[in-house]
Amino acid sequence: MAMGGSHGVTGPFIVALGIRVALVFYGLYQDRSMQVKYTDVDYQVFTDAARFVTQGASPYRRATYRYTPLLAWMLMPNIYFMEIYGKLVFIICDVLAAHLMHKILCLQGLDSRSACWYCSLWLFNPLPMAVSSRGNAEAVLAVLVLSTLFYLKRRQIVKAALFYGLSVHLKIYPVTYAFPIILSLQTGQQATENDTPTIRNKQHLKKGISLLNPMFIVRLLNKDVLLFITVAGLEFLILGALFYCRYGWEFLDHTYLYHLTRRDIRHNFSPYFYMLYLTAESEWSSILGLVAFLPQFLLLVITSFAYYKDLTFCCFLHTAIFVTFNKVCTSQGLWLTPAYYLEFEGQNTYLLIWLAGLLFLAINCFILLVLISNYKKRNLQSKTNTE
């Protein structure tokens, strides 16, 4: 796949990569000369974990390392080669994510140049620029998820499953995409950008995924679904078994279980923050933490059924819902003002932080509603024009 697509639209991608490289080297200057460091604290955690791995020790000897050992293994060149190696990997992944977005948009019918303009919203967005150049590894996960969607669009099930299994191993939350993926594999709609399901296929699909249909589960498990589940599941289990044999229970605890039980009661902007803070010493605290997943689960199931036919949009909604309704939400910006007074001035601003979190929730919900509303209008207009 040539960068920028078959029409050679490479300029924005090259410029965007150059800006990110410049930011990485600027970060070296700021880290040396200023009190506030440019490099993300997590990057130091990654590097320390990689150093332990090079010494033959567990990466979990580094406090607060809550990731798969695979990430520490990937960043071993930070120790052997140069410390900014990981940042360079992350910014390349950041630009590669935009390239995959371009390919997906082209598969959905956009011409290469128009798709490139849309990708520029990512390529020249200060947020992903700063996040990847400061040493955050999210761009790696973005590449894995977008690769999954790209190969599903092309109906290359094995490749999609390999990328998906690796993405879930790297971070557990992409597991939420499994249900819409399974639903989308009930039809040949994803086969190529030019294929459209027949009326008979649509009727069969509607009947097949009805929750009232007693053959619901059986119909879901067609050949493509079984292949996808088998390949992705085996990859996930093999990687898990490998690291469990090497690092034991602490691998499972820090990589997966910790994120299920995690409760941040210091400056968490989740709508559940104040409840978790007030019940921190209660015997019901752990149960309440698990119950907080219920709204997420219900919304994810509803959106899966409503939008699985457009898998890319559905996975976007899943991500937005997961973040918005998560019990731990460490957003940046205006909301950090009361958090600063709590952490650094010792003032009781818990209620203000909770109110800020509720405002954050309301804004995110409003944005989601606007996006869904406009999506429905666009689809209605497309159907009207087609007819």
C-alpha positions in Angstrom: 0.0 0.0 0.0 1.6 3.2 -1.1 1.5 6.1 1.4 -1.4 8.4 0.7 -3.2 6.0 -1.7 -3.0 5.0 -5.3 -3.2 8.6 -6.6 0.0 9.5 -4.9 -1.4 12.0 -2.4 1.6 11.8 -0.2 2.4 15.5 0.6 0.2 15.9 3.8 1.5 12.6 5.2 5.2 13.6 4.7 4.6 17.1 6.2 2.7 15.6 9.2 5.5 13.1 9.9 8.1 15.9 9.7 6.2 18.0 12.2 6.0 15.1 14.6 9.7 14.4 14.3 10.4 18.0 15.0 8.2 17.8 18.1 10.1 14.8 19.3 13.4 16.6 19.2 11.9 19.8 20.7 10.8 17.6 23.6 14.4 16.7 24.2 15.2 20.5 24.6 12.2 21.1 26.9 13.0 18.1 29.1 16.5 19.4 29.6 15.8 23.0 30.2 12.3 23.4 31.7 10.7 22.3 34.9 7.6 21.0 33.2 8.7 18.1 31.0 7.4 17.5 27.5 7.7 13.7 27.7 4.7 11.8 29.0 5.2 10.2 32.4 4.0 6.9 31.0 6.9 7.0 28.5 9.3 6.9 31.4 7.3 4.0 32.8 7.6 2.1 29.4 11.4 2.8 29.3 12.0 1.6 32.9 10.0 -1.5 32.2 12.0 -2.2 29.0 15.2 -1.7 31.1 14.1 -4.4 33.5 13.4 -6.7 30.6 16.9 -6.2 29.2 18.2 -7.3 32.6 16.1 -10.5 32.5 13.7 -9.2 35.1 9.9 -8.7 35.0 8.7 -5.4 33.6 6.2 -5.3 36.5 9.1 -4.4 38.8 8.4 -0.9 37.5 5.6 0.5 39.7 2.5 1.6 37.7 3.4 -0.5 34.7 -0.1 -1.8 33.8 0.5 -3.0 30.3 1.4 -6.2 28.4 5.0 -7.2 28.5 5.0 -7.1 24.7 5.1 -3.3 24.9 8.2 -3.4 27.1 9.8 -5.9 24.7 9.0 -3.6 21.8 10.8 -0.7 23.4 14.0 -2.5 24.3 15.8 -0.4 21.7 15.1 2.5 24.0 17.9 1.0 26.2 20.2 -0.5 23.5 19.9 2.2 20.9 18.4 5.5 21.9 15.7 6.6 24.3 13.6 8.4 21.7 13.2 5.1 19.7 9.8 4.5 21.1 8.6 8.0 20.4 9.7 7.6 16.7 7.7 4.3 16.5 4.7 6.0 18.0 4.7 9.0 15.6 5.2 6.7 12.6 2.1 4.7 13.9 0.2 8.0 14.2 0.8 8.8 10.6 0.2 5.2 9.5 -3.2 5.4 11.3 -4.1 8.3 9.1 -3.0 6.3 6.1 -5.3 3.5 7.1 -8.1 6.0 7.5 -7.4 7.1 3.9 -7.7 3.6 2.6 -10.9 2.9 4.5 -12.5 6.1 3.2 -11.5 5.2 -0.3 -13.1 1.8 0.1 -16.3 3.6 1.2 -16.4 5.5 -2.1 -14.5 8.7 -1.6 -11.9 9.7 -4.2 -8.2 9.7 -3.0 -7.9 13.5 -2.8 -11.1 14.0 -0.8 -10.2 11.2 1.6 -6.8 12.9 2.1 -8.5 16.2 3.1 -10.5 14.3 5.7 -7.3 12.6 7.0 -5.8 16.0 7.4 -8.1 16.5 10.3 -6.0 13.8 12.1 -2.7 14.5 10.5 -2.6 18.2 11.6 -4.6 17.9 14.8 -2.5 19.2 17.6 -3.9 16.6 20.0 -2.6 13.4 18.3 0.5 15.2 17.3 1.3 16.0 21.0 0.1 12.7 22.3 2.3 10.5 20.0 5.4 12.8 20.2 5.3 12.9 24.0 5.5 9.1 24.1 2.0 7.8 24.4 1.5 4.4 22.8 -2.2 4.8 21.8 -1.2 5.2 18.1 0.0 1.6 18.1 -3.5 0.5 19.2 -5.1 2.8 16.6 -3.1 1.1 13.8 -4.1 -2.4 15.0 -7.8 -1.4 15.2 -7.9 0.4 11.9 -6.1 -2.5 10.2 -8.8 -4.8 11.5 -11.5 -2.6 10.0 -9.6 -2.2 6.7 -9.2 -6.0 6.2 -12.8 -6.6 7.3 -13.8 -4.2 4.6 -11.9 -6.2 2.1 -13.3 -9.5 3.5 -9.8 -10.7 4.4 -10.9 -12.5 7.6 -7.6 -14.0 8.7 -5.6 -10.8 8.4 -8.4 -8.9 10.2 -8.5 -11.5 13.0 -4.7 -11.4 13.5 -4.7 -7.6 13.9 -7.8 -7.8 16.2 -6.4 -10.5 18.5 -3.2 -8.4 18.9 -5.2 -5.2 19.6 -7.1 -6.9 22.4 -3.9 -8.3 23.9 -2.3 -4.9 23.8 -5.3 -3.3 25.5 -8.5 -5.1 26.6 -11.1 -2.5 25.6 -11.2 -3.4 21.8 -12.9 -6.6 22.9 -16.1 -4.4 22.8 -15.9 -4.3 19.0 -16.4 -8.1 18.9 -20.2 -8.0 18.8 -20.6 -5.5 16.0 -17.9 -7.3 14.0 -19.7 -10.6 14.4 -23.0 -9.0 13.4 -21.3 -7.4 10.3 -20.0 -10.8 9.2 -23.6 -12.0 8.8 -23.7 -10.4 5.3 -21.5 -9.9 2.3 -21.9 -6.2 2.6 -18.3 -5.7 3.7 -16.9 -7.8 0.9 -15.9 -5.0 -1.4 -16.6 -1.4 -1.7 -18.8 -2.0 -4.8 -20.9 -4.9 -3.5 -24.4 -4.4 -2.0 -26.5 -7.0 -0.4 -29.6 -8.2 -2.3 -33.1 -7.8 -1.0 -33.2 -11.5 -0.2 -29.9 -11.3 1.8 -31.3 -8.3 3.7 -34.4 -10.1 4.6 -32.4 -13.2 5.7 -30.1 -11.0 7.7 -32.9 -9.2 9.5 -34.5 -12.5 10.4 -31.1 -14.0 11.4 -30.1 -11.4 14.0 -33.5 -11.0 15.6 -33.2 -11.6 19.4 -36.6 -13.3 19.2 -35.4 -15.8 16.8 -34.6 -19.1 18.6 -31.8 -19.8 16.0 -30.1 -16.5 16.9 -26.8 -17.9 18.2 -26.7 -20.6 15.5 -27.2 -18.1 12.7 -24.4 -15.8 14.1 -21.8 -18.6 13.9 -21.4 -18.8 10.2 -18.1 -19.7 8.5 -16.6 -16.2 8.5 -17.5 -15.6 12.2 -16.0 -19.0 13.3 -12.8 -18.3 11.3 -12.5 -14.8 12.8 -13.2 -16.0 16.4 -10.8 -18.9 16.1 -7.9 -17.0 14.7 -8.2 -14.0 17.0 -9.0 -16.1 20.0 -6.0 -18.5 19.4 -3.7 -15.5 19.0 -4.9 -13.9 22.2 -4.7 -17.2 24.1 -1.2 -18.0 22.8 0.2 -14.6 23.7 -1.5 -14.7 27.1 -0.1 -18.2 27.8 3.4 -17.2 26.7 3.5 -14.2 29.1 1.7 -16.1 31.9 4.4 -18.8 31.7 7.1 -16.1 31.8 5.7 -13.7 34.4 2.9 -15.6 36.2 -0.1 -14.1 37.9 1.3 -10.5 37.9 0.9 -10.5 34.1 -2.8 -11.2 34.3 -3.3 -8.9 37.3 -1.5 -5.8 35.9 -2.5 -6.2 32.3 -6.1 -7.1 32.6 -7.6 -7.5 36.1 -6.3 -4.2 37.4 -8.3 -2.3 34.7 -11.5 -4.0 35.8 -11.1 -3.1 39.5 -9.3 0.2 39.1 -10.9 3.1 41.0 -9.2 6.6 40.8 -10.7 8.8 43.5 -8.2 11.7 43.4 -8.9 13.6 40.1 -11.2 11.3 38.1 -13.7 13.1 35.8 -16.0 10.1 35.5 -19.7 10.6 36.5 -19.1 7.8 39.0 -16.2 9.7 40.7 -18.0 11.2 43.7 -19.8 7.9 44.4 -16.6 6.0 44.3 -14.9 8.6 46.5 -17.7 8.6 49.2 -17.8 4.7 49.2 -14.1 4.2 49.1 -14.0 2.5 52.6 -17.4 0.8 52.2 -17.6 -3.0 51.9 -19.8 -2.3 48.8 -17.0 -0.4 47.1 -15.8 -3.2 44.8 -19.3 -4.2 43.8 -20.2 -0.6 42.9 -17.1 -0.4 40.8 -18.3 -3.4 38.8 -21.9 -2.2 38.6 -20.5 1.0 36.9 -19.9 -1.1 33.8 -23.6 -1.8 33.3 -24.6 1.4 31.5 -21.6 1.0 29.2 -22.5 -2.6 28.4 -26.2 -1.7 27.7 -25.3 1.2 25.4 -22.6 -0.9 23.6 -25.1 -3.7 22.9 -27.8 -1.2 21.6 -25.3 0.6 19.3 -24.1 -2.7 18.0 -27.5 -3.7 16.8 -28.3 -0.2 15.5 -25.2 0.5 13.5 -23.3 -2.7 12.8 -23.9 -2.4 9.1 -21.5 0.6 9.1 -18.8 -1.1 11.1 -16.4 1.8 11.1 -19.0 4.2 12.5 -20.2 1.6 15.0 -16.7 1.1 16.4 -16.3 4.8 16.7 -19.5 5.0 18.8 -18.2 2.1 20.9 -15.0 4.0 21.6 -16.8 7.2 22.4 -19.3 5.5 24.7 -16.6 3.5 26.4 -14.6 6.6 27.3 -17.5 8.8 28.2 -19.2 6.3 30.6 -16.0 4.8 31.9 -15.5 4.8 35.7 -12.1 6.2 35.3 -11.8 9.3 33.0 -8.6 11.4 33.2 -9.4 14.1 30.7 -7.2 17.1 30.2 -8.0 20.8 30.0 -10.3 23.1 32.0 -11.4 20.2 34.3 -7.9 20.0 35.7 -8.3 23.4 37.6 -10.1 21.9 40.6 -7.8 18.8 40.4 -4.8 21.1 40.7 -6.2 22.7 43.9 -6.9 19.2 45.3 -3.5 17.7 44.4 -1.2 20.6 45.0 -3.0 23.0 47.3 -4.7 20.4 49.5 -8.1 22.0 49.2 -11.4 20.0 49.3 -12.6 20.3 45.7 -14.1 16.8 45.3 -17.6 18.1 44.6 -16.3 20.6 42.0 -14.4 17.8 40.3 -17.5 15.7 40.2 -19.6 18.6 38.8 -16.9 19.1 36.2 -17.1 15.5 35.3 -20.9 15.7 34.9 -20.4 18.7 32.6 -17.9 16.6 30.6 -20.4 13.8 30.4 -23.1 16.1 29.1 -20.9 17.6 26.5 -19.8 14.2 25.2 -23.4 12.9 25.1 -24.5 16.0 23.2 -21.7 15.5 20.6 -22.7 11.8 20.2 -26.3 12.7 19.7 -25.4 15.3 17.1 -23.2 12.8 15.2 -25.8 10.1 15.3 -28.5 12.5 14.2 -26.5 13.8 11.2 -25.5 10.2 10.3 -29.2 9.2 10.1 -30.0 12.3 8.0 -27.1 11.5 5.6 -28.3 7.9 5.2 -31.9 9.0 4.6 -30.8 11.4 1.9 -28.7 8.7 0.3 -31.6 6.3 0.2 -33.9 9.1 -1.2 -31.4 9.9 -4.0 -30.9 6.2 -4.8 -34.7 5.7 -5.1 
